[in-house]
């Protein structure tokens, strides 16, 4: 095995972003229209408006991914997925560290995410990184969402 690296978006990995996410969503939930929009055109809908997508790559293969969607003074953390064969290797933690660092450097006040409480491993990961349950003040585009979590950030001082 080669060295696992966390890299930012490259169109060469766009198919992996879709593949990894479609797999876990279909396993637990129904694929929804907003899933298709983001997964089928991440360059236009996530990267171009000021977001970022991270990939955990080993030997040229994307084993995990997560997106940060620009939402004004915050980022929404979305579409985190790790390939089943790569789970248990701290890939989720490495991706989360990259997101938090990126958001702080971008001067964002917070990161929030919408999830579902039946995703035990994901909720545990978010709590480990300091995310706290927050009010769902506006409707999610996803029927499956039953929890919002938020992490307040202290941006780096330059």
Backbone as CSV, one residue per row, in Angstrom:
resi,resn,N_x,N_y,N_z,CA_x,CA_y,CA_z,C_x,C_y,C_z
1,UNK,0.836,-1.186,0.000,0.000,0.000,0.000,0.875,1.242,0.000
2,UNK,0.423,2.222,-0.749,1.128,3.494,-0.784,0.736,4.353,0.397
3,UNK,1.207,5.590,0.362,0.902,6.523,1.436,-0.473,7.145,1.199
4,UNK,-1.268,7.202,2.242,-2.581,7.832,2.175,-2.392,9.339,2.243
5,UNK,-2.995,10.058,1.294,-2.881,11.511,1.256,-4.269,12.135,1.230
6,UNK,-4.409,13.295,1.842,-5.637,14.075,1.752,-5.366,15.167,0.718
7,UNK,-6.163,15.182,-0.331,-5.985,16.146,-1.420,-7.288,16.914,-1.646
8,UNK,-7.158,18.101,-2.237,-8.340,18.896,-2.563,-8.864,18.493,-3.936
9,UNK,-9.996,19.062,-4.276,-10.734,18.696,-5.489,-9.886,18.754,-6.749
10,UNK,-10.029,17.727,-7.520,-9.476,17.632,-8.869,-10.582,16.946,-9.676
11,UNK,-10.930,17.498,-10.845,-12.014,16.886,-11.627,-11.816,15.385,-11.899
12,UNK,-10.582,14.913,-11.851,-10.326,13.487,-12.075,-11.021,12.626,-11.009
13,UNK,-11.288,13.211,-9.840,-11.935,12.471,-8.757,-13.444,12.711,-8.662
14,UNK,-14.013,13.488,-9.566,-15.450,13.790,-9.506,-16.290,12.517,-9.525
15,UNK,-15.908,11.551,-10.332,-16.636,10.285,-10.389,-16.560,9.522,-9.075
16,UNK,-15.427,9.623,-8.392,-15.266,8.966,-7.091,-16.138,9.635,-6.037
17,UNK,-16.265,10.965,-6.108,-17.132,11.685,-5.186,-18.554,11.134,-5.303
18,UNK,-19.022,10.975,-6.528,-20.367,10.430,-6.762,-20.445,8.967,-6.332
19,UNK,-19.496,8.146,-6.752,-19.517,6.707,-6.462,-19.542,6.426,-4.962
20,UNK,-18.647,7.051,-4.221,-18.557,6.811,-2.778,-19.837,7.234,-2.061
21,UNK,-20.395,8.369,-2.461,-21.589,8.869,-1.791,-22.859,8.134,-2.203
22,UNK,-23.014,7.844,-3.479,-24.201,7.088,-3.897,-24.252,5.747,-3.164
23,UNK,-23.101,5.133,-2.941,-23.062,3.814,-2.296,-23.596,3.868,-0.869
24,UNK,-23.118,4.799,-0.054,-23.581,4.819,1.342,-25.012,5.327,1.460
25,UNK,-25.383,6.305,0.631,-26.754,6.818,0.710,-27.744,5.706,0.358
26,UNK,-27.468,4.976,-0.714,-28.371,3.900,-1.127,-28.439,2.782,-0.086
27,UNK,-27.362,2.584,0.655,-27.330,1.547,1.687,-28.277,1.874,2.845
28,UNK,-28.357,3.149,3.225,-29.135,3.548,4.400,-30.443,4.266,4.088
29,UNK,-30.508,4.944,2.939,-31.631,5.832,2.634,-32.008,5.721,1.163
30,UNK,-32.904,6.609,0.750,-33.241,6.765,-0.666,-32.366,7.880,-1.249
31,UNK,-31.977,7.725,-2.504,-31.282,8.811,-3.197,-32.330,9.893,-3.469
32,UNK,-32.017,11.134,-3.091,-32.960,12.230,-3.259,-32.482,13.182,-4.361
33,UNK,-33.395,14.008,-4.899,-33.013,14.908,-5.998,-31.794,15.782,-5.687
34,UNK,-31.711,16.312,-4.450,-30.574,17.187,-4.116,-29.260,16.390,-4.078
35,UNK,-29.332,15.096,-3.720,-28.135,14.246,-3.801,-27.626,14.226,-5.234
36,UNK,-28.524,13.948,-6.149,-28.141,13.843,-7.571,-27.533,15.147,-8.078
37,UNK,-28.140,16.282,-7.713,-27.624,17.583,-8.157,-26.162,17.750,-7.737
38,UNK,-25.889,17.581,-6.439,-24.535,17.807,-5.928,-23.542,16.764,-6.420
39,UNK,-23.967,15.502,-6.450,-23.035,14.434,-6.802,-22.732,14.390,-8.294
40,UNK,-23.670,14.809,-9.105,-23.470,14.738,-10.550,-22.750,15.955,-11.129
41,UNK,-22.663,17.058,-10.378,-21.967,18.248,-10.875,-21.285,19.012,-9.731
42,UNK,-20.359,18.336,-9.033,-19.737,18.999,-7.873,-18.896,20.217,-8.239
43,UNK,-18.312,20.222,-9.423,-17.500,21.372,-9.824,-18.322,22.644,-9.887
44,UNK,-19.504,22.557,-10.469,-20.361,23.738,-10.621,-21.099,24.095,-9.334
45,UNK,-21.529,23.086,-8.571,-22.404,23.352,-7.434,-21.690,23.456,-6.085
46,UNK,-20.463,22.950,-5.983,-19.725,23.032,-4.717,-18.458,23.869,-4.876
47,UNK,-17.640,23.546,-5.867,-16.346,24.224,-6.030,-16.514,25.664,-6.540
48,UNK,-17.232,25.867,-7.633,-17.363,27.199,-8.232,-17.924,28.249,-7.273
49,UNK,-18.920,27.913,-6.427,-19.438,28.925,-5.485,-18.554,29.152,-4.253
50,UNK,-17.382,28.525,-4.183,-16.463,28.807,-3.079,-16.279,27.676,-2.087
51,UNK,-16.777,26.499,-2.383,-16.589,25.349,-1.503,-15.328,24.574,-1.845
52,UNK,-15.185,23.436,-1.201,-14.024,22.576,-1.438,-14.454,21.126,-1.210
53,UNK,-13.803,20.226,-1.888,-14.015,18.793,-1.684,-12.651,18.178,-1.422
54,UNK,-12.590,17.377,-0.366,-11.364,16.683,-0.001,-11.501,15.204,-0.327
55,UNK,-10.376,14.599,-0.681,-10.327,13.168,-0.979,-9.172,12.536,-0.220
56,UNK,-9.418,11.355,0.313,-8.356,10.525,0.878,-7.949,9.577,-0.250
57,UNK,-6.707,9.726,-0.710,-6.238,9.000,-1.896,-5.037,8.128,-1.534
58,UNK,-5.063,6.903,-2.018,-3.949,5.976,-1.826,-3.735,5.232,-3.138
59,UNK,-2.518,5.236,-3.624,-2.189,4.591,-4.899,-3.111,5.049,-6.029
60,UNK,-3.439,6.348,-6.037,-4.270,6.916,-7.089,-5.756,6.627,-6.958
61,UNK,-6.148,5.924,-5.901,-7.564,5.573,-5.720,-8.157,6.378,-4.564
62,UNK,-9.319,6.997,-4.812,-10.020,7.744,-3.758,-10.737,6.754,-2.852
63,UNK,-10.364,6.772,-1.563,-10.966,5.876,-0.577,-11.988,6.587,0.300
64,UNK,-11.972,7.913,0.298,-12.901,8.684,1.108,-13.014,10.090,0.568
65,UNK,-14.092,10.765,0.948,-14.323,12.123,0.475,-15.243,12.862,1.424
66,UNK,-15.187,14.184,1.352,-16.105,15.052,2.094,-16.105,16.422,1.414
67,UNK,-17.264,17.093,1.464,-17.391,18.413,0.855,-17.630,19.481,1.910
68,UNK,-17.134,20.667,1.631,-17.478,21.874,2.377,-18.202,22.789,1.397
69,UNK,-19.453,23.081,1.686,-20.268,23.922,0.817,-20.332,25.311,1.443
70,UNK,-19.954,26.333,0.662,-19.921,27.698,1.176,-21.336,28.181,1.478
71,UNK,-21.541,28.645,2.693,-22.843,29.160,3.125,-22.623,30.460,3.888
72,UNK,-22.027,31.428,3.219,-21.788,32.731,3.828,-20.671,32.678,4.850
73,UNK,-20.988,32.970,6.123,-19.944,32.978,7.147,-19.662,31.579,7.700
74,UNK,-20.327,30.577,7.137,-20.127,29.192,7.564,-19.905,28.299,6.351
75,UNK,-19.396,27.115,6.624,-19.384,26.045,5.637,-20.370,24.986,6.104
76,UNK,-21.051,24.365,5.158,-21.814,23.160,5.452,-20.923,21.972,5.120
77,UNK,-20.738,21.078,6.070,-20.008,19.845,5.831,-21.022,18.851,5.267
78,UNK,-20.716,18.268,4.121,-21.690,17.408,3.449,-20.979,16.289,2.693
79,UNK,-21.726,15.258,2.433,-21.290,14.175,1.558,-19.972,13.538,2.005
80,UNK,-19.898,13.194,3.292,-18.734,12.464,3.785,-18.958,10.981,3.540
81,UNK,-17.990,10.346,2.920,-18.096,8.917,2.628,-16.715,8.283,2.651
82,UNK,-16.648,7.067,3.175,-15.422,6.277,3.157,-15.779,4.906,2.587
83,UNK,-14.987,4.444,1.638,-15.233,3.137,1.024,-15.272,2.052,2.099
84,UNK,-16.190,1.097,1.989,-16.293,0.042,3.010,-14.968,-0.656,3.307
85,UNK,-14.185,-0.920,2.284,-12.916,-1.627,2.488,-11.857,-0.775,3.190
86,UNK,-12.098,0.539,3.295,-11.130,1.436,3.930,-11.595,1.927,5.298
87,UNK,-12.752,1.502,5.747,-13.250,1.952,7.043,-12.391,1.377,8.162
88,UNK,-12.312,2.131,9.262,-11.480,1.709,10.388,-10.033,2.146,10.278
89,UNK,-9.715,2.961,9.292,-8.338,3.421,9.079,-8.150,4.902,9.421
90,UNK,-9.110,5.488,10.152,-9.057,6.895,10.551,-9.218,7.865,9.379
91,UNK,-9.712,7.400,8.259,-9.886,8.269,7.092,-10.895,9.368,7.391
92,UNK,-11.988,9.027,8.075,-12.969,10.045,8.444,-12.351,11.138,9.299
93,UNK,-11.509,10.754,10.242,-10.838,11.737,11.105,-9.882,12.618,10.303
94,UNK,-9.139,12.020,9.384,-8.209,12.801,8.559,-8.964,13.800,7.680
95,UNK,-10.083,13.367,7.121,-10.899,14.265,6.308,-11.475,15.391,7.169
96,UNK,-11.926,15.053,8.366,-12.491,16.056,9.270,-11.427,17.084,9.657
97,UNK,-10.219,16.637,9.966,-9.127,17.559,10.299,-8.857,18.517,9.139
98,UNK,-8.872,18.003,7.920,-8.636,18.846,6.740,-9.740,19.889,6.598
99,UNK,-10.981,19.488,6.833,-12.108,20.418,6.726,-12.017,21.534,7.758
100,UNK,-11.742,21.170,8.991,-11.683,22.169,10.061,-10.550,23.151,9.813
101,UNK,-9.402,22.640,9.431,-8.261,23.508,9.138,-8.581,24.459,7.977
102,UNK,-9.177,23.922,6.926,-9.525,24.720,5.746,-10.531,25.813,6.121
103,UNK,-11.544,25.451,6.901,-12.581,26.414,7.287,-12.001,27.527,8.155
104,UNK,-11.093,27.179,9.070,-10.451,28.198,9.901,-9.621,29.138,9.034
105,UNK,-8.846,28.576,8.124,-8.010,29.417,7.252,-8.857,30.319,6.372
106,UNK,-10.061,29.858,6.016,-10.970,30.658,5.190,-11.699,31.715,6.018
107,UNK,-11.490,31.698,7.341,-12.099,32.699,8.207,-13.562,32.461,8.517
108,UNK,-14.025,31.242,8.362,-15.432,30.938,8.636,-15.686,30.901,10.137
109,UNK,-16.895,31.281,10.540,-17.267,31.316,11.951,-17.636,29.931,12.476
110,UNK,-18.108,29.062,11.567,-18.583,27.756,12.010,-18.682,26.797,10.830
111,UNK,-18.816,25.527,11.193,-19.162,24.479,10.229,-20.422,23.827,10.791
112,UNK,-21.398,23.608,9.931,-22.570,22.867,10.370,-22.799,21.692,9.433
113,UNK,-23.601,20.758,9.878,-23.931,19.611,9.050,-25.324,19.129,9.405
114,UNK,-25.960,18.524,8.446,-27.247,17.877,8.644,-27.028,16.386,8.457
115,UNK,-27.595,15.582,9.349,-27.368,14.141,9.291,-28.593,13.397,9.783
116,UNK,-28.392,12.130,10.087,-29.456,11.290,10.632,-28.867,10.492,11.784
117,UNK,-29.593,10.423,12.880,-29.081,9.789,14.085,-28.867,8.286,13.942
118,UNK,-29.385,7.681,12.870,-29.104,6.249,12.710,-27.696,5.997,12.170
119,UNK,-27.005,7.040,11.769,-25.617,6.925,11.303,-24.685,7.057,12.508
120,UNK,-24.689,6.026,13.348,-23.959,6.064,14.625,-22.492,6.445,14.485
121,UNK,-21.782,5.820,13.549,-20.347,6.087,13.407,-20.101,7.545,13.020
122,UNK,-20.928,8.072,12.123,-20.764,9.460,11.697,-21.038,10.423,12.854
123,UNK,-22.132,10.205,13.574,-22.474,11.082,14.694,-21.376,11.037,15.753
124,UNK,-20.835,9.859,16.007,-19.734,9.720,16.969,-18.512,10.530,16.505
125,UNK,-18.185,10.441,15.223,-17.049,11.193,14.667,-17.273,12.694,14.843
126,UNK,-18.457,13.169,14.509,-18.728,14.602,14.623,-18.601,15.063,16.072
127,UNK,-19.133,14.292,16.987,-19.037,14.663,18.412,-17.587,14.668,18.869
128,UNK,-16.806,13.702,18.389,-15.384,13.623,18.753,-14.649,14.907,18.366
129,UNK,-15.077,15.519,17.273,-14.427,16.746,16.811,-15.079,18.008,17.367
130,UNK,-15.999,17.855,18.298,-16.557,19.012,18.982,-17.867,19.539,18.444
131,UNK,-18.443,18.880,17.455,-19.748,19.312,16.943,-20.801,19.085,18.021
132,UNK,-21.701,20.061,18.150,-22.789,19.988,19.126,-24.122,20.060,18.378
133,UNK,-25.120,19.416,18.954,-26.439,19.450,18.348,-26.948,20.886,18.311
134,UNK,-27.568,21.262,17.196,-28.086,22.617,17.004,-29.519,22.534,16.489
135,UNK,-30.212,23.635,16.595,-31.592,23.680,16.130,-31.634,23.642,14.608
136,UNK,-32.575,22.874,14.069,-32.819,22.855,12.622,-33.699,24.053,12.298
137,UNK,-33.075,25.227,12.144,-33.864,26.447,11.999,-34.501,26.613,10.621
138,UNK,-33.984,25.935,9.619,-34.656,25.954,8.315,-34.695,24.532,7.769
139,UNK,-35.641,24.297,6.930,-35.856,22.948,6.411,-34.671,22.483,5.567
140,UNK,-34.341,21.230,5.703,-33.292,20.620,4.896,-33.889,20.182,3.564
141,UNK,-33.082,20.172,2.511,-33.577,19.640,1.238,-33.680,18.102,1.239
142,UNK,-33.295,17.472,2.352,-33.307,16.017,2.453,-34.362,15.543,3.445
143,UNK,-35.176,14.588,3.047,-36.187,14.006,3.937,-35.536,13.247,5.088
144,UNK,-34.326,12.708,4.881,-33.688,11.855,5.888,-33.100,12.609,7.080
145,UNK,-32.957,13.923,6.985,-32.302,14.706,8.032,-33.165,14.771,9.288
146,UNK,-32.563,14.392,10.438,-33.253,14.556,11.714,-32.349,15.168,12.788
147,UNK,-31.145,15.595,12.389,-30.239,16.253,13.334,-29.357,17.244,12.580
148,UNK,-29.159,18.395,13.212,-28.171,19.368,12.734,-27.134,19.489,13.828
149,UNK,-25.875,19.563,13.413,-24.780,19.742,14.356,-23.934,20.911,13.883
150,UNK,-23.291,21.575,14.839,-22.533,22.789,14.532,-21.244,22.815,15.341
151,UNK,-20.202,23.297,14.698,-18.902,23.486,15.344,-18.517,24.940,15.180
152,UNK,-18.406,25.670,16.298,-17.943,27.064,16.247,-16.428,27.050,16.055
153,UNK,-15.944,27.955,15.227,-14.511,28.007,14.897,-13.880,29.297,15.398
154,UNK,-12.627,29.212,15.737,-11.817,30.387,16.002,-10.825,30.476,14.856
155,UNK,-11.068,31.378,13.899,-10.166,31.461,12.748,-8.723,31.741,13.162
156,UNK,-7.800,31.280,12.316,-6.383,31.554,12.562,-6.147,33.048,12.487
157,UNK,-5.264,33.540,13.318,-4.863,34.934,13.236,-3.652,35.027,12.318
158,UNK,-3.759,35.860,11.313,-2.655,35.989,10.355,-1.811,37.179,10.700
